[in-house]
């Protein structure tokens, strides 16, 4: 554990949690958006019904908006800490 983490454990916990969510969100978007856009259809024959593609893209938009709110909240908590 580095000095900054020992000096402020709350900051360390927030950054670790934020890193986990960033990886999870990025992974979802990297996989779901190409599937929804039928990118894999020519090579794998994978295609979704339009309803499911719309759901995947909508969930991606919700995730991005939630991530923005989370970043704003973490930023404000870190500036107070």
Number of C-alpha atoms within 10 A of each C-alpha: 7 7 8 10 13 11 10 12 13 14 18 17 12 14 15 12 12 16 12 10 15 14 11 12 15 14 11 15 19 11 10 17 17 14 19 21 16 18 14 13 13 9 7 9 10 12 16 15 9 12 9 13 19 15 12 20 18 12 16 18 13 12 17 15 12 12 16 12 12 14 14 12 12 17 13 11 13 15 9 7 9
